[in-house]
Amino acid sequence: MGDQDTSIKTTKEVRDRLKALASERGTTMNDLLEELVTRELTEEEKEQRAQYAIEEIRQTTGVTVTDEARAKARTFLEGLGRESHAA
């Protein structure tokens, strides 16, 4: 990411967990954090990927995905997410 170090304030519990996870993976806390934050997408990145996928669908199949269809799909996926967290 960059070559300048900085500090992040967190609780002892979070720090200790990061330290343990990094140790188990044979890496540093910094490298573990970098892996975690690069794996997660921002809302803007998610929207860009969705737009790209919609355009791929249109070009490949000729089908235009409507905003209504996107909203239904989003609701469905959010429901799946809630179910997996409840399990």
N, CA, C and O atoms as a Tinker XYZ file with bonds, in Angstrom:
   348  protein
     1  N      0.833000   -1.193000    0.000000    73     2
     2  CA     0.000000    0.000000    0.000000    64     1     3
     3  C      0.871000    1.247000    0.000000    63     2     4     5
     4  O      0.821000    2.040000   -0.940000    81     3
     5  N      1.665000    1.425000    1.046000    73     3     6
     6  CA     2.543000    2.568000    1.114000    64     5     7
     7  C      3.730000    2.221000    1.971000    63     6     8     9
     8  O      3.790000    1.138000    2.553000    81     7
     9  N      4.679000    3.139000    2.053000    73     7    10
    10  CA     5.853000    2.819000    2.843000    64     9    11
    11  C      5.952000    3.661000    4.100000    63    10    12    13
    12  O      6.970000    3.605000    4.791000    81    11
    13  N      4.933000    4.436000    4.417000    73    11    14
    14  CA     4.937000    5.211000    5.648000    64    13    15
    15  C      4.081000    4.505000    6.678000    63    14    16    17
    16  O      2.932000    4.148000    6.415000    81    15
    17  N      4.660000    4.306000    7.865000    73    15    18
    18  CA     3.917000    3.674000    8.952000    64    17    19
    19  C      3.054000    4.696000    9.656000    63    18    20    21
    20  O      3.361000    5.888000    9.670000    81    19
    21  N      1.972000    4.218000   10.237000    73    19    22
    22  CA     1.096000    5.038000   11.052000    64    21    23
    23  C      0.547000    4.162000   12.159000    63    22    24    25
    24  O      0.818000    2.961000   12.190000    81    23
    25  N     -0.202000    4.729000   13.046000    73    23    26
    26  CA    -0.776000    3.976000   14.155000    64    25    27
    27  C     -2.291000    3.958000   14.039000    63    26    28    29
    28  O     -2.906000    4.884000   13.509000    81    27
    29  N     -2.873000    2.884000   14.545000    73    27    30
    30  CA    -4.321000    2.744000   14.605000    64    29    31
    31  C     -4.674000    2.465000   16.057000    63    30    32    33
    32  O     -4.113000    1.559000   16.673000    81    31
    33  N     -5.604000    3.243000   16.605000    73    31    34
    34  CA    -6.039000    2.980000   17.981000    64    33    35
    35  C     -7.126000    1.914000   17.962000    63    34    36    37
    36  O     -8.069000    1.979000   17.174000    81    35
    37  N     -6.974000    0.934000   18.843000    73    35    38
    38  CA    -7.958000   -0.129000   18.963000    64    37    39
    39  C     -7.918000   -0.653000   20.395000    63    38    40    41
    40  O     -7.100000   -0.214000   21.203000    81    39
    41  N     -8.783000   -1.567000   20.692000    73    39    42
    42  CA    -8.794000   -2.144000   22.036000    64    41    43
    43  C     -7.700000   -3.205000   22.151000    63    42    44    45
    44  O     -7.193000   -3.700000   21.144000    81    43
    45  N     -7.347000   -3.543000   23.382000    73    43    46
    46  CA    -6.359000   -4.597000   23.610000    64    45    47
    47  C     -6.855000   -5.920000   23.038000    63    46    48    49
    48  O     -6.078000   -6.699000   22.486000    81    47
    49  N     -8.148000   -6.164000   23.174000    73    47    50
    50  CA    -8.718000   -7.424000   22.691000    64    49    51
    51  C     -8.546000   -7.561000   21.183000    63    50    52    53
    52  O     -8.167000   -8.622000   20.687000    81    51
    53  N     -8.826000   -6.478000   20.457000    73    51    54
    54  CA    -8.674000   -6.515000   18.992000    64    53    55
    55  C     -7.206000   -6.672000   18.628000    63    54    56    57
    56  O     -6.865000   -7.455000   17.741000    81    55
    57  N     -6.339000   -5.936000   19.303000    73    55    58
    58  CA    -4.897000   -6.042000   19.033000    64    57    59
    59  C     -4.401000   -7.461000   19.283000    63    58    60    61
    60  O     -3.657000   -8.019000   18.477000    81    59
    61  N     -4.824000   -8.039000   20.410000    73    59    62
    62  CA    -4.373000   -9.395000   20.738000    64    61    63
    63  C     -4.891000  -10.409000   19.725000    63    62    64    65
    64  O     -4.186000  -11.351000   19.364000    81    63
    65  N     -6.124000  -10.213000   19.269000    73    63    66
    66  CA    -6.682000  -11.132000   18.261000    64    65    67
    67  C     -5.932000  -10.994000   16.939000    63    66    68    69
    68  O     -5.608000  -11.999000   16.305000    81    67
    69  N     -5.656000   -9.774000   16.523000    73    67    70
    70  CA    -4.873000   -9.559000   15.299000    64    69    71
    71  C     -3.506000  -10.221000   15.407000    63    70    72    73
    72  O     -3.030000  -10.858000   14.467000    81    71
    73  N     -2.890000  -10.062000   16.559000    73    71    74
    74  CA    -1.568000  -10.647000   16.790000    64    73    75
    75  C     -1.631000  -12.171000   16.683000    63    74    76    77
    76  O     -0.773000  -12.789000   16.053000    81    75
    77  N     -2.650000  -12.773000   17.301000    73    75    78
    78  CA    -2.804000  -14.228000   17.251000    64    77    79
    79  C     -3.081000  -14.716000   15.833000    63    78    80    81
    80  O     -2.495000  -15.702000   15.386000    81    79
    81  N     -3.980000  -14.020000   15.120000    73    79    82
    82  CA    -4.295000  -14.412000   13.741000    64    81    83
    83  C     -3.071000  -14.299000   12.844000    63    82    84    85
    84  O     -2.802000  -15.185000   12.032000    81    83
    85  N     -2.338000  -13.211000   12.993000    73    83    86
    86  CA    -1.131000  -13.022000   12.184000    64    85    87
    87  C     -0.111000  -14.113000   12.481000    63    86    88    89
    88  O      0.513000  -14.653000   11.568000    81    87
    89  N      0.056000  -14.436000   13.756000    73    87    90
    90  CA     1.008000  -15.472000   14.146000    64    89    91
    91  C      0.623000  -16.821000   13.553000    63    90    92    93
    92  O      1.478000  -17.542000   13.040000    81    91
    93  N     -0.658000  -17.164000   13.622000    73    91    94
    94  CA    -1.129000  -18.437000   13.055000    64    93    95
    95  C     -0.872000  -18.523000   11.562000    63    94    96    97
    96  O     -0.622000  -19.605000   11.030000    81    95
    97  N     -0.934000  -17.376000   10.882000    73    95    98
    98  CA    -0.737000  -17.353000    9.432000    64    97    99
    99  C      0.731000  -17.147000    9.042000    63    98   100   101
   100  O      1.076000  -17.150000    7.861000    81    99
   101  N      1.576000  -16.972000   10.039000    73    99   102
   102  CA     2.992000  -16.753000    9.754000    64   101   103
   103  C      3.244000  -15.428000    9.076000    63   102   104   105
   104  O      4.105000  -15.331000    8.201000    81   103
   105  N      2.501000  -14.398000    9.470000    73   103   106
   106  CA     2.639000  -13.091000    8.859000    64   105   107
   107  C      2.652000  -12.028000    9.946000    63   106   108   109
   108  O      2.598000  -12.346000   11.134000    81   107
   109  N      2.722000  -10.775000    9.541000    73   107   110
   110  CA     2.696000   -9.671000   10.500000    64   109   111
   111  C      1.282000   -9.119000   10.618000    63   110   112   113
   112  O      0.436000   -9.359000    9.757000    81   111
   113  N      1.034000   -8.376000   11.698000    73   111   114
   114  CA    -0.279000   -7.744000   11.845000    64   113   115
   115  C     -0.528000   -6.784000   10.690000    63   114   116   117
   116  O     -1.646000   -6.709000   10.182000    81   115
   117  N      0.493000   -6.053000   10.270000    73   115   118
   118  CA     0.337000   -5.111000    9.163000    64   117   119
   119  C     -0.052000   -5.834000    7.877000    63   118   120   121
   120  O     -0.965000   -5.405000    7.172000    81   119
   121  N      0.637000   -6.926000    7.574000    73   119   122
   122  CA     0.316000   -7.670000    6.354000    64   121   123
   123  C     -1.077000   -8.282000    6.428000    63   122   124   125
   124  O     -1.786000   -8.340000    5.423000    81   123
   125  N     -1.475000   -8.740000    7.620000    73   123   126
   126  CA    -2.817000   -9.286000    7.793000    64   125   127
   127  C     -3.861000   -8.206000    7.569000    63   126   128   129
   128  O     -4.851000   -8.441000    6.877000    81   127
   129  N     -3.658000   -7.028000    8.141000    73   127   130
   130  CA    -4.592000   -5.921000    7.940000    64   129   131
   131  C     -4.665000   -5.523000    6.470000    63   130   132   133
   132  O     -5.747000   -5.265000    5.944000    81   131
   133  N     -3.517000   -5.477000    5.815000    73   131   134
   134  CA    -3.494000   -5.124000    4.394000    64   133   135
   135  C     -4.298000   -6.141000    3.581000    63   134   136   137
   136  O     -5.050000   -5.766000    2.682000    81   135
   137  N     -4.135000   -7.425000    3.901000    73   135   138
   138  CA    -4.894000   -8.470000    3.210000    64   137   139
   139  C     -6.399000   -8.281000    3.427000    63   138   140   141
   140  O     -7.191000   -8.384000    2.490000    81   139
   141  N     -6.774000   -8.007000    4.665000    73   139   142
   142  CA    -8.193000   -7.839000    4.982000    64   141   143
   143  C     -8.806000   -6.643000    4.262000    63   142   144   145
   144  O     -9.898000   -6.748000    3.704000    81   143
   145  N     -8.111000   -5.507000    4.272000    73   143   146
   146  CA    -8.705000   -4.311000    3.669000    64   145   147
   147  C     -8.682000   -4.343000    2.147000    63   146   148   149
   148  O     -9.511000   -3.695000    1.508000    81   147
   149  N     -7.754000   -5.081000    1.558000    73   147   150
   150  CA    -7.764000   -5.171000    0.094000    64   149   151
   151  C     -8.787000   -6.197000   -0.386000    63   150   152   153
   152  O     -9.216000   -6.150000   -1.539000    81   151
   153  N     -9.180000   -7.121000    0.485000    73   151   154
   154  CA   -10.167000   -8.138000    0.121000    64   153   155
   155  C    -11.578000   -7.559000    0.124000    63   154   156   157
   156  O    -12.420000   -7.985000   -0.666000    81   155
   157  N    -11.844000   -6.603000    0.995000    73   155   158
   158  CA   -13.169000   -6.014000    1.118000    64   157   159
   159  C    -13.360000   -4.906000    0.087000    63   158   160   161
   160  O    -12.436000   -4.141000   -0.190000    81   159
   161  N    -14.547000   -4.824000   -0.470000    73   159   162
   162  CA   -14.847000   -3.792000   -1.457000    64   161   163
   163  C    -15.601000   -2.641000   -0.806000    63   162   164   165
   164  O    -16.412000   -2.846000    0.097000    81   163
   165  N    -15.322000   -1.425000   -1.279000    73   163   166
   166  CA   -16.115000   -0.279000   -0.855000    64   165   167
   167  C    -17.457000   -0.338000   -1.586000    63   166   168   169
   168  O    -17.607000   -1.088000   -2.550000    81   167
   169  N    -18.419000    0.441000   -1.134000    73   167   170
   170  CA   -19.720000    0.479000   -1.808000    64   169   171
   171  C    -19.559000    0.933000   -3.256000    63   170   172   173
   172  O    -20.228000    0.409000   -4.147000    81   171
   173  N    -18.682000    1.899000   -3.496000    73   171   174
   174  CA   -18.448000    2.377000   -4.859000    64   173   175
   175  C    -17.873000    1.256000   -5.735000    63   174   176   177
   176  O    -18.282000    1.095000   -6.885000    81   175
   177  N    -16.938000    0.493000   -5.197000    73   175   178
   178  CA   -16.356000   -0.624000   -5.954000    64   177   179
   179  C    -17.399000   -1.690000   -6.249000    63   178   180   181
   180  O    -17.411000   -2.260000   -7.340000    81   179
   181  N    -18.283000   -1.969000   -5.278000    73   179   182
   182  CA   -19.361000   -2.933000   -5.502000    64   181   183
   183  C    -20.280000   -2.462000   -6.621000    63   182   184   185
   184  O    -20.679000   -3.253000   -7.476000    81   183
   185  N    -20.612000   -1.184000   -6.617000    73   183   186
   186  CA   -21.484000   -0.632000   -7.661000    64   185   187
   187  C    -20.806000   -0.699000   -9.026000    63   186   188   189
   188  O    -21.455000   -1.015000  -10.023000    81   187
   189  N    -19.519000   -0.406000   -9.078000    73   187   190
   190  CA   -18.789000   -0.492000  -10.349000    64   189   191
   191  C    -18.800000   -1.917000  -10.885000    63   190   192   193
   192  O    -18.998000   -2.129000  -12.082000    81   191
   193  N    -18.591000   -2.891000  -10.011000    73   191   194
   194  CA   -18.612000   -4.293000  -10.434000    64   193   195
   195  C    -20.004000   -4.699000  -10.903000    63   194   196   197
   196  O    -20.149000   -5.440000  -11.876000    81   195
   197  N    -21.025000   -4.208000  -10.205000    73   195   198
   198  CA   -22.400000   -4.523000  -10.609000    64   197   199
   199  C    -22.682000   -3.946000  -11.993000    63   198   200   201
   200  O    -23.270000   -4.621000  -12.838000    81   199
   201  N    -22.273000   -2.716000  -12.225000    73   199   202
   202  CA   -22.486000   -2.092000  -13.543000    64   201   203
   203  C    -21.742000   -2.861000  -14.630000    63   202   204   205
   204  O    -22.268000   -3.047000  -15.727000    81   203
   205  N    -20.542000   -3.303000  -14.337000    73   203   206
   206  CA   -19.765000   -4.083000  -15.292000    64   205   207
   207  C    -20.486000   -5.395000  -15.600000    63   206   208   209
   208  O    -20.591000   -5.791000  -16.761000    81   207
   209  N    -20.982000   -6.069000  -14.560000    73   207   210
   210  CA   -21.685000   -7.339000  -14.754000    64   209   211
   211  C    -22.958000   -7.141000  -15.567000    63   210   212   213
   212  O    -23.273000   -7.953000  -16.436000    81   211
   213  N    -23.686000   -6.072000  -15.290000    73   211   214
   214  CA   -24.922000   -5.782000  -16.028000    64   213   215
   215  C    -24.613000   -5.549000  -17.501000    63   214   216   217
   216  O    -25.345000   -6.014000  -18.375000    81   215
   217  N    -23.536000   -4.835000  -17.774000    73   215   218
   218  CA   -23.144000   -4.592000  -19.167000    64   217   219
   219  C    -22.703000   -5.893000  -19.838000    63   218   220   221
   220  O    -23.004000   -6.110000  -21.012000    81   219
   221  N    -22.001000   -6.756000  -19.116000    73   219   222
   222  CA   -21.611000   -8.058000  -19.661000    64   221   223
   223  C    -22.843000   -8.891000  -20.001000    63   222   224   225
   224  O    -22.886000   -9.535000  -21.049000    81   223
   225  N    -23.836000   -8.883000  -19.128000    73   223   226
   226  CA   -25.087000   -9.615000  -19.376000    64   225   227
   227  C    -25.751000   -9.080000  -20.637000    63   226   228   229
   228  O    -26.189000   -9.851000  -21.491000    81   227
   229  N    -25.823000   -7.745000  -20.752000    73   227   230
   230  CA   -26.471000   -7.135000  -21.918000    64   229   231
   231  C    -25.740000   -7.506000  -23.203000    63   230   232   233
   232  O    -26.369000   -7.854000  -24.203000    81   231
   233  N    -24.405000   -7.431000  -23.173000    73   231   234
   234  CA   -23.637000   -7.724000  -24.382000    64   233   235
   235  C    -23.701000   -9.206000  -24.748000    63   234   236   237
   236  O    -23.741000   -9.557000  -25.927000    81   235
   237  N    -23.712000  -10.062000  -23.749000    73   235   238
   238  CA   -23.689000  -11.504000  -23.994000    64   237   239
   239  C    -25.051000  -12.056000  -24.374000    63   238   240   241
   240  O    -25.164000  -12.898000  -25.265000    81   239
   241  N    -26.090000  -11.574000  -23.690000    73   239   242
   242  CA   -27.415000  -12.166000  -23.887000    64   241   243
   243  C    -28.416000  -11.245000  -24.564000    63   242   244   245
   244  O    -29.455000  -11.697000  -25.044000    81   243
   245  N    -28.107000   -9.949000  -24.602000    73   243   246
   246  CA   -29.056000   -8.997000  -25.141000    64   245   247
   247  C    -30.110000   -8.579000  -24.124000    63   246   248   249
   248  O    -30.990000   -7.775000  -24.432000    81   247
   249  N    -30.023000   -9.127000  -22.907000    73   247   250
   250  CA   -30.997000   -8.813000  -21.857000    64   249   251
   251  C    -30.519000   -7.586000  -21.086000    63   250   252   253
   252  O    -29.357000   -7.503000  -20.690000    81   251
   253  N    -31.430000   -6.635000  -20.877000    73   251   254
   254  CA   -31.135000   -5.464000  -20.064000    64   253   255
   255  C    -31.681000   -5.701000  -18.670000    63   254   256   257
   256  O    -32.869000   -5.975000  -18.502000    81   255
   257  N    -30.826000   -5.599000  -17.677000    73   255   258
   258  CA   -31.234000   -5.778000  -16.281000    64   257   259
   259  C    -31.826000   -4.468000  -15.795000    63   258   260   261
   260  O    -31.167000   -3.428000  -15.813000    81   259
   261  N    -33.080000   -4.531000  -15.357000    73   259   262
   262  CA   -33.762000   -3.322000  -14.898000    64   261   263
   263  C    -33.396000   -3.004000  -13.450000    63   262   264   265
   264  O    -32.876000   -3.851000  -12.723000    81   263
   265  N    -33.678000   -1.772000  -13.050000    73   263   266
   266  CA   -33.461000   -1.381000  -11.654000    64   265   267
   267  C    -34.330000   -2.220000  -10.731000    63   266   268   269
   268  O    -33.920000   -2.556000   -9.620000    81   267
   269  N    -35.542000   -2.562000  -11.193000    73   267   270
   270  CA   -36.444000   -3.393000  -10.389000    64   269   271
   271  C    -35.833000   -4.783000  -10.170000    63   270   272   273
   272  O    -35.889000   -5.319000   -9.063000    81   271
   273  N    -35.263000   -5.352000  -11.205000    73   271   274
   274  CA   -34.637000   -6.669000  -11.082000    64   273   275
   275  C    -33.440000   -6.612000  -10.140000    63   274   276   277
   276  O    -33.225000   -7.526000   -9.343000    81   275
   277  N    -32.660000   -5.534000  -10.234000    73   275   278
   278  CA   -31.520000   -5.363000   -9.330000    64   277   279
   279  C    -31.988000   -5.259000   -7.884000    63   278   280   281
   280  O    -31.378000   -5.844000   -6.989000    81   279
   281  N    -33.070000   -4.515000   -7.652000    73   279   282
   282  CA   -33.590000   -4.357000   -6.291000    64   281   283
   283  C    -34.071000   -5.694000   -5.740000    63   282   284   285
   284  O    -33.830000   -6.009000   -4.575000    81   283
   285  N    -34.751000   -6.482000   -6.573000    73   283   286
   286  CA   -35.207000   -7.802000   -6.131000    64   285   287
   287  C    -34.024000   -8.706000   -5.806000    63   286   288   289
   288  O    -34.040000   -9.418000   -4.803000    81   287
   289  N    -33.009000   -8.678000   -6.645000    73   287   290
   290  CA   -31.824000   -9.500000   -6.417000    64   289   291
   291  C    -31.119000   -9.069000   -5.134000    63   290   292   293
   292  O    -30.673000   -9.909000   -4.353000    81   291
   293  N    -31.019000   -7.750000   -4.919000    73   291   294
   294  CA   -30.364000   -7.242000   -3.714000    64   293   295
   295  C    -31.123000   -7.694000   -2.463000    63   294   296   297
   296  O    -30.507000   -8.125000   -1.488000    81   295
   297  N    -32.449000   -7.599000   -2.485000    73   295   298
   298  CA   -33.267000   -8.027000   -1.358000    64   297   299
   299  C    -33.080000   -9.519000   -1.097000    63   298   300   301
   300  O    -32.954000   -9.941000    0.053000    81   299
   301  N    -33.061000  -10.313000   -2.161000    73   299   302
   302  CA   -32.858000  -11.755000   -2.039000    64   301   303
   303  C    -31.503000  -12.062000   -1.402000    63   302   304   305
   304  O    -31.414000  -12.878000   -0.485000    81   303
   305  N    -30.451000  -11.405000   -1.892000    73   303   306
   306  CA   -29.105000  -11.652000   -1.373000    64   305   307
   307  C    -28.961000  -11.179000    0.075000    63   306   308   309
   308  O    -28.292000  -11.832000    0.876000    81   307
   309  N    -29.575000  -10.063000    0.411000    73   307   310
   310  CA   -29.540000   -9.601000    1.796000    64   309   311
   311  C    -30.228000  -10.597000    2.706000    63   310   312   313
   312  O    -29.772000  -10.839000    3.823000    81   311
   313  N    -31.339000  -11.187000    2.232000    73   311   314
   314  CA   -32.032000  -12.212000    3.008000    64   313   315
   315  C    -31.153000  -13.418000    3.242000    63   314   316   317
   316  O    -31.146000  -13.982000    4.336000    81   315
   317  N    -30.406000  -13.821000    2.218000    73   315   318
   318  CA   -29.469000  -14.949000    2.379000    64   317   319
   319  C    -28.401000  -14.613000    3.398000    63   318   320   321
   320  O    -28.009000  -15.462000    4.197000    81   319
   321  N    -27.927000  -13.371000    3.373000    73   319   322
   322  CA   -26.906000  -12.947000    4.327000    64   321   323
   323  C    -27.420000  -12.997000    5.754000    63   322   324   325
   324  O    -26.708000  -13.425000    6.663000    81   323
   325  N    -28.656000  -12.560000    5.950000    73   323   326
   326  CA   -29.245000  -12.608000    7.298000    64   325   327
   327  C    -29.405000  -14.046000    7.767000    63   326   328   329
   328  O    -29.167000  -14.348000    8.936000    81   327
   329  N    -29.806000  -14.935000    6.863000    73   327   330
   330  CA   -29.977000  -16.334000    7.227000    64   329   331
   331  C    -28.644000  -16.972000    7.608000    63   330   332   333
   332  O    -28.587000  -17.755000    8.556000    81   331
   333  N    -27.589000  -16.653000    6.895000    73   331   334
   334  CA   -26.289000  -17.263000    7.201000    64   333   335
   335  C    -25.736000  -16.752000    8.516000    63   334   336   337
   336  O    -25.037000  -17.487000    9.214000    81   335
   337  N    -26.036000  -15.490000    8.878000    73   335   338
   338  CA   -25.573000  -14.956000   10.159000    64   337   339
   339  C    -26.384000  -15.517000   11.317000    63   338   340   341
   340  O    -25.885000  -15.612000   12.438000    81   339
   341  N    -27.625000  -15.886000   11.054000    73   339   342
   342  CA   -28.491000  -16.426000   12.112000    64   341   343
   343  C    -28.161000  -17.872000   12.430000    63   342   344   345
   344  O    -28.456000  -18.357000   13.523000    81   343
   345  N    -27.546000  -18.563000   11.471000    73   343   346
   346  CA   -27.256000  -19.994000   11.644000    64   345   347
   347  C    -26.142000  -20.243000   12.620000    63   346   348
   348  O    -25.785000  -21.394000   12.869000    81   347
